[in-house]
């Protein structure tokens, strides 16, 4: 049976998803194209060997429409013979791209494939692809009280797991502290692709403190929802949630034998995959059953994992996960997470994988887990083994 391996993984530095952000002048097609070119050139890989490009992107409208994966590979100069598709599994879109790519290798359908993702939240705002319409309207019969935005789901998680505002702000400050330390140490240098002169994550705030975050007002307070959910204490703020972010990332995945014939050294092997659906009201809790499933499938215990990347969409998400699995907080997002490093929706899956591979190599760890909560109540999880 073929073995699916990671040859290389790269990402752009994050840009603030605002009109004056460092990447706001870069068209999202060019943002992803820059990443694809760098991934292939730094490994001296003939682009013609790539069987497919699978791209994640959430807001597939405007500049990110009409299969941005295909447009980006053409803009990057790859041969016209290389196909591409663009997928949407919300925040886990490019992690799902990784799953599909690696599973294609394991099935013998691919020998070399790129999984990637992009999101320019400054140029293509969230929900721009709904055109002002309510996409949940057809679900009213099944969910008569109505579904809620992700921020409300995060508030419900904080309430269910009894996570205080102080705990959320302390975790957010730690994310910035770890990301700033990783930047100073050069931990990100080998994984970041320059976009013009932009090479440092713009979303990190090194001077962030819990005391400073405590002064921020809640983002989602709503009198109508307060009546429906009296347990909510309104603790989610711009400081303990991931910021709007621009970015792209890409991973080169190959059959291990094919890599050997090309003289390429694999960096990690895919060990296990899973994906699950979960309650769309508590939509960010899918990481719990996804983790349970992948641990059962892999035969590994939480103690066997040397690092876990749990996407920091909102601080309650990784904190609730940490409590649920009694995991080691030192192994959770050890170089900071999305609260500090940004969450460019469609790019976050391959972005986290890039960070995870590099961290395992830097520390000598063997196994790493990555899991992403996703809009609509879903989650992906994967385990890699460093080679």
VEXDREN-2710 file (C-alpha; in Angstrom, 1 decimal):
% VEXDREN-2710
k/r/px/py/pz
1/UNK/0.0/0.0/0.0
2/UNK/1.4/3.5/-0.8
3/UNK/2.6/5.7/2.0
4/UNK/1.6/9.4/2.0
5/UNK/4.3/11.7/3.1
6/UNK/4.8/15.5/3.5
7/UNK/7.8/16.7/1.5
8/UNK/7.4/20.4/2.4
9/UNK/5.0/22.9/3.9
10/UNK/5.0/26.7/3.6
11/UNK/2.9/29.7/4.5
12/UNK/2.8/33.4/4.2
13/UNK/3.2/35.6/7.2
14/UNK/-0.3/36.7/8.4
15/UNK/-1.6/40.1/7.3
16/UNK/-4.3/42.0/9.2
17/UNK/-7.6/41.5/7.4
18/UNK/-8.2/45.3/7.2
19/UNK/-7.9/47.8/4.3
20/UNK/-4.5/48.9/5.6
21/UNK/-3.2/45.3/6.3
22/UNK/0.2/44.3/5.0
23/UNK/-1.4/41.9/2.4
24/UNK/-4.5/43.9/1.6
25/UNK/-3.1/45.1/-1.7
26/UNK/-2.3/41.6/-2.9
27/UNK/-5.0/39.8/-5.0
28/UNK/-5.9/36.5/-3.3
29/UNK/-5.0/34.6/-6.6
30/UNK/-1.5/36.1/-6.5
31/UNK/-1.3/35.4/-2.7
32/UNK/-1.8/31.7/-3.3
33/UNK/0.2/31.7/-6.5
34/UNK/3.2/33.1/-4.6
35/UNK/2.9/30.3/-2.1
36/UNK/2.7/27.6/-4.8
37/UNK/5.7/28.9/-6.7
38/UNK/7.8/29.0/-3.5
39/UNK/6.8/25.5/-2.5
40/UNK/7.9/24.0/-5.8
41/UNK/11.0/26.1/-6.4
42/UNK/12.5/25.5/-3.0
43/UNK/12.2/21.8/-3.5
44/UNK/13.3/21.9/-7.2
45/UNK/10.2/20.0/-8.2
46/UNK/9.1/20.0/-11.8
47/UNK/5.5/21.3/-11.6
48/UNK/4.5/18.9/-14.3
49/UNK/4.7/16.0/-11.8
50/UNK/1.9/17.4/-9.8
51/UNK/-1.3/15.3/-10.3
52/UNK/-3.7/17.8/-8.7
53/UNK/-4.0/20.9/-6.6
54/UNK/-6.7/20.9/-3.9
55/UNK/-7.3/24.3/-2.4
56/UNK/-9.4/25.5/0.5
57/UNK/-11.3/28.8/0.5
58/UNK/-14.4/29.8/2.4
59/UNK/-15.7/33.0/0.8
60/UNK/-15.7/31.8/-2.8
61/UNK/-17.0/35.1/-4.3
62/UNK/-15.6/38.1/-6.1
63/UNK/-11.8/37.8/-6.4
64/UNK/-11.9/34.3/-4.8
65/UNK/-14.5/32.9/-7.1
66/UNK/-14.4/30.6/-10.2
67/UNK/-12.1/27.9/-8.6
68/UNK/-9.3/30.0/-7.1
69/UNK/-7.1/26.9/-6.9
70/UNK/-7.0/26.6/-10.7
71/UNK/-6.6/30.4/-11.2
72/UNK/-3.7/30.4/-8.7
73/UNK/-1.8/27.5/-10.3
74/UNK/-2.1/29.2/-13.7
75/UNK/-0.9/32.5/-12.3
76/UNK/2.0/30.7/-10.6
77/UNK/3.1/29.4/-14.0
78/UNK/2.3/25.7/-13.5
79/UNK/1.5/23.7/-16.7
80/UNK/-2.0/23.9/-18.0
81/UNK/-2.1/20.1/-17.7
82/UNK/-2.2/20.4/-13.9
83/UNK/-5.8/20.5/-12.6
84/UNK/-7.2/22.0/-9.4
85/UNK/-10.3/22.1/-7.4
86/UNK/-11.5/24.4/-4.6
87/UNK/-13.4/23.1/-1.6
88/UNK/-15.2/24.6/1.4
89/UNK/-15.4/22.9/4.8
90/UNK/-15.5/26.2/6.5
91/UNK/-12.5/26.9/8.8
92/UNK/-11.2/23.4/8.0
93/UNK/-11.2/23.8/4.3
94/UNK/-7.5/23.4/3.7
95/UNK/-7.2/20.7/6.3
96/UNK/-9.8/18.8/4.4
97/UNK/-7.7/19.5/1.2
98/UNK/-4.9/17.8/3.0
99/UNK/-7.1/14.8/3.9
100/UNK/-8.3/14.5/0.3
101/UNK/-4.8/14.8/-1.1
102/UNK/-3.2/12.3/1.2
103/UNK/-6.1/9.9/0.9
104/UNK/-5.7/10.2/-2.9
105/UNK/-2.1/9.1/-2.6
106/UNK/-3.0/6.2/-0.3
107/UNK/-5.6/5.1/-2.8
108/UNK/-3.1/5.1/-5.6
109/UNK/-4.9/7.9/-7.4
110/UNK/-2.1/10.4/-7.0
111/UNK/1.7/10.3/-6.8
112/UNK/2.2/14.0/-6.1
113/UNK/-0.4/16.5/-5.1
114/UNK/-0.5/19.9/-3.5
115/UNK/-3.0/20.8/-0.7
116/UNK/-3.3/24.5/-0.1
117/UNK/-5.5/27.3/1.0
118/UNK/-6.1/31.0/0.8
119/UNK/-8.3/33.7/2.3
120/UNK/-8.1/37.5/1.8
121/UNK/-10.4/38.7/4.5
122/UNK/-9.6/42.3/3.7
123/UNK/-10.6/42.0/0.1
124/UNK/-13.3/39.4/0.3
125/UNK/-15.1/39.9/3.6
126/UNK/-16.8/37.1/5.5
127/UNK/-20.3/36.3/4.3
128/UNK/-19.8/38.2/1.0
129/UNK/-20.8/34.9/-0.7
130/UNK/-24.3/34.9/0.9
131/UNK/-25.3/38.1/-1.0
132/UNK/-27.3/39.3/1.9
133/UNK/-29.5/36.2/2.1
134/UNK/-30.0/33.8/5.0
135/UNK/-28.4/30.5/4.1
136/UNK/-30.0/28.8/7.1
137/UNK/-33.6/29.7/6.2
138/UNK/-34.4/26.2/4.8
139/UNK/-33.3/24.7/8.2
140/UNK/-36.0/26.5/10.1
141/UNK/-38.2/23.4/10.4
142/UNK/-35.5/21.4/12.0
143/UNK/-34.1/24.2/14.1
144/UNK/-37.2/26.4/14.9
145/UNK/-35.4/28.6/17.4
146/UNK/-32.7/29.4/14.9
147/UNK/-29.0/28.7/14.6
148/UNK/-26.5/31.3/15.9
149/UNK/-23.2/32.9/14.8
150/UNK/-20.0/31.2/15.8
151/UNK/-19.3/33.9/18.5
152/UNK/-22.5/32.8/20.3
153/UNK/-21.4/29.2/20.0
154/UNK/-18.1/30.2/21.7
155/UNK/-20.1/31.9/24.5
156/UNK/-22.1/28.7/25.0
157/UNK/-18.9/26.7/25.2
158/UNK/-17.5/29.1/27.8
159/UNK/-20.7/28.7/29.8
160/UNK/-20.9/24.9/29.5
161/UNK/-17.2/24.4/30.5
162/UNK/-17.4/27.2/33.1
163/UNK/-14.5/29.1/31.6
164/UNK/-14.2/32.5/33.1
165/UNK/-13.4/35.8/31.3
166/UNK/-10.1/35.8/33.2
167/UNK/-9.1/32.3/31.9
168/UNK/-10.0/33.3/28.3
169/UNK/-7.9/36.5/28.5
170/UNK/-5.0/34.7/30.1
171/UNK/-5.0/32.1/27.4
172/UNK/-5.1/34.8/24.7
173/UNK/-2.2/36.6/26.2
174/UNK/-0.2/33.3/26.3
175/UNK/-0.9/32.8/22.6
176/UNK/0.7/36.2/21.8
177/UNK/3.6/35.5/24.2
178/UNK/4.4/32.2/22.6
179/UNK/4.0/33.5/19.1
180/UNK/6.3/36.5/19.8
181/UNK/8.9/34.2/21.4
182/UNK/8.8/31.9/18.4
183/UNK/9.3/34.8/16.1
184/UNK/12.2/36.1/18.1
185/UNK/13.9/32.7/18.1
186/UNK/13.5/32.3/14.3
187/UNK/11.2/29.3/14.6
188/UNK/9.0/30.6/11.8
189/UNK/11.7/31.7/9.4
190/UNK/12.0/28.4/7.5
191/UNK/8.3/28.1/6.8
192/UNK/7.4/31.7/5.8
193/UNK/7.2/32.6/2.1
194/UNK/7.9/36.3/1.5
195/UNK/5.2/38.3/-0.1
196/UNK/7.1/41.3/-1.3
197/UNK/8.8/42.5/1.9
198/UNK/6.3/41.0/4.2
199/UNK/7.8/38.2/6.3
200/UNK/6.6/38.7/9.9
201/UNK/3.1/37.8/11.2
202/UNK/1.4/41.2/11.5
203/UNK/-1.3/39.9/13.9
204/UNK/1.1/39.2/16.8
205/UNK/0.9/41.7/19.7
206/UNK/4.0/41.0/21.8
207/UNK/2.9/43.4/24.6
208/UNK/-0.5/41.8/25.2
209/UNK/-1.4/41.2/28.8
210/UNK/-4.4/39.7/30.5
211/UNK/-4.9/43.0/32.3
212/UNK/-5.0/44.9/28.9
213/UNK/-7.4/42.4/27.4
214/UNK/-9.7/42.7/30.4
215/UNK/-10.6/46.3/29.3
216/UNK/-12.2/45.1/26.0
217/UNK/-16.0/45.0/25.6
218/UNK/-17.8/41.8/24.6
219/UNK/-18.3/41.4/20.8
220/UNK/-21.5/39.4/20.7
221/UNK/-23.7/40.7/23.5
222/UNK/-27.4/40.7/22.3
223/UNK/-30.4/41.3/24.6
224/UNK/-32.6/38.9/22.6
225/UNK/-30.1/36.1/22.8
226/UNK/-29.4/36.8/26.4
227/UNK/-33.1/35.9/27.1
228/UNK/-32.7/32.7/25.1
229/UNK/-29.4/31.8/26.7
230/UNK/-29.4/33.1/30.3
231/UNK/-26.2/31.0/31.1
232/UNK/-24.1/33.2/28.8
233/UNK/-21.8/35.7/30.6
234/UNK/-20.6/37.6/27.5
235/UNK/-16.9/36.9/27.7
236/UNK/-15.8/36.8/24.0
237/UNK/-14.0/39.9/22.9
238/UNK/-11.8/40.9/20.0
239/UNK/-8.8/40.0/22.3
240/UNK/-9.7/36.4/23.0
241/UNK/-10.8/35.5/19.5
242/UNK/-8.9/35.1/16.3
243/UNK/-8.6/38.3/14.2
244/UNK/-9.6/38.8/10.6
245/UNK/-6.6/37.7/8.6
246/UNK/-5.1/37.5/5.1
247/UNK/-2.8/34.6/4.2
248/UNK/-2.1/31.5/2.1
249/UNK/-0.3/28.2/2.8
250/UNK/0.5/25.0/0.9
251/UNK/1.8/21.5/1.5
252/UNK/3.5/19.1/-1.0
253/UNK/2.3/15.6/-0.5
254/UNK/3.7/12.5/-2.3
255/UNK/3.8/8.8/-2.5
256/UNK/6.9/7.9/-0.5
257/UNK/8.4/5.8/-3.3
258/UNK/7.8/8.5/-5.8
259/UNK/9.6/11.0/-3.6
260/UNK/12.5/8.6/-3.4
261/UNK/12.8/8.4/-7.2
262/UNK/12.8/12.3/-7.3
263/UNK/15.5/12.5/-4.7
264/UNK/13.2/14.2/-2.2
265/UNK/13.4/13.6/1.6
266/UNK/10.0/13.2/3.3
267/UNK/9.6/15.2/6.5
268/UNK/6.6/13.5/8.0
269/UNK/4.1/10.6/7.3
270/UNK/0.3/10.8/7.6
271/UNK/-0.7/8.4/10.3
272/UNK/-4.5/8.8/10.7
273/UNK/-7.5/10.9/9.6
274/UNK/-11.0/11.5/10.7
275/UNK/-13.8/14.0/10.1
276/UNK/-17.1/14.3/12.0
277/UNK/-20.3/16.3/12.2
278/UNK/-21.6/17.8/15.5
279/UNK/-24.3/20.0/16.9
280/UNK/-24.6/23.1/14.6
281/UNK/-25.7/25.2/17.6
282/UNK/-22.6/24.3/19.6
283/UNK/-20.8/24.2/16.3
284/UNK/-17.3/24.5/17.7
285/UNK/-17.3/21.4/19.8
286/UNK/-16.8/18.9/16.9
287/UNK/-13.1/18.7/17.9
288/UNK/-14.1/16.6/20.9
289/UNK/-15.6/13.7/19.0
290/UNK/-13.1/14.1/16.2
291/UNK/-10.3/13.7/18.6
292/UNK/-11.9/10.7/20.3
293/UNK/-12.4/9.0/16.9
294/UNK/-8.8/9.6/15.7
295/UNK/-7.3/8.3/19.0
296/UNK/-9.4/5.2/18.7
297/UNK/-8.5/4.8/15.0
298/UNK/-4.8/5.4/15.5
299/UNK/-4.4/3.3/18.6
300/UNK/-2.6/6.2/20.3
301/UNK/-3.3/7.9/23.6
302/UNK/-3.2/11.6/24.3
303/UNK/0.0/11.0/26.1
304/UNK/1.7/9.6/23.0
305/UNK/1.3/12.9/21.2
306/UNK/4.1/15.4/21.4
307/UNK/2.2/18.4/20.2
308/UNK/-1.4/19.3/19.4
309/UNK/-2.5/22.1/17.2
310/UNK/-6.1/23.0/18.1
311/UNK/-7.3/26.0/16.1
312/UNK/-7.8/29.0/18.3
313/UNK/-10.9/30.3/16.6
314/UNK/-12.0/31.5/20.0
315/UNK/-10.2/30.9/23.3
316/UNK/-12.9/28.6/24.8
317/UNK/-12.4/26.1/22.0
318/UNK/-8.9/24.9/22.8
319/UNK/-9.5/25.4/26.6
320/UNK/-12.6/23.2/26.6
321/UNK/-10.7/20.6/24.5
322/UNK/-7.8/20.7/27.0
323/UNK/-10.1/20.0/29.9
324/UNK/-12.0/17.3/28.0
325/UNK/-8.9/15.3/27.3
326/UNK/-6.9/16.2/30.4
327/UNK/-4.1/17.1/28.0
328/UNK/-0.7/18.7/28.7
329/UNK/-1.1/22.5/28.3
330/UNK/2.6/22.9/27.4
331/UNK/2.0/20.7/24.2
332/UNK/-1.1/22.7/23.1
333/UNK/-0.3/25.3/20.4
334/UNK/3.3/25.6/21.7
335/UNK/4.2/28.4/19.2
336/UNK/0.9/30.3/19.8
337/UNK/-2.2/29.9/17.8
338/UNK/-4.7/31.7/15.7
339/UNK/-5.5/34.3/18.4
340/UNK/-2.0/35.6/17.8
341/UNK/-1.0/34.2/14.4
342/UNK/-4.3/34.8/12.7
343/UNK/-7.0/32.7/11.1
344/UNK/-7.1/33.2/7.3
345/UNK/-10.1/30.9/7.1
346/UNK/-9.4/28.8/3.9
347/UNK/-5.7/28.8/4.6
348/UNK/-5.7/27.8/8.3
349/UNK/-5.6/24.1/7.9
350/UNK/-2.4/23.9/5.8
351/UNK/-1.0/26.8/7.9
352/UNK/-1.4/24.8/11.1
353/UNK/0.1/21.7/9.5
354/UNK/3.1/23.8/8.4
355/UNK/3.6/24.9/12.0
356/UNK/3.2/21.4/13.4
357/UNK/5.7/19.8/11.0
358/UNK/8.3/22.4/11.9
359/UNK/7.7/22.2/15.6
360/UNK/8.1/18.4/15.7
361/UNK/11.4/18.7/13.8
362/UNK/12.6/21.4/16.1
363/UNK/11.8/19.5/19.2
364/UNK/12.4/15.9/18.1
365/UNK/8.8/15.0/18.7
366/UNK/7.3/12.0/16.9
367/UNK/3.5/12.4/16.7
368/UNK/1.5/15.5/16.3
369/UNK/-2.3/16.0/16.3
370/UNK/-4.1/18.8/14.4
371/UNK/-7.9/19.4/14.8
372/UNK/-10.1/22.2/13.5
373/UNK/-13.6/23.3/14.6
374/UNK/-15.8/24.3/11.6
375/UNK/-18.9/26.3/10.9
376/UNK/-22.1/24.3/10.7
377/UNK/-20.9/21.8/13.3
378/UNK/-18.0/19.8/11.9
379/UNK/-14.4/19.0/12.7
380/UNK/-11.4/17.4/11.0
381/UNK/-8.5/15.7/12.8
382/UNK/-5.3/14.2/11.6
383/UNK/-2.2/12.7/13.2
384/UNK/1.3/12.9/11.5
385/UNK/4.5/11.1/12.4
386/UNK/7.8/13.0/12.0
387/UNK/10.4/11.1/9.9
END
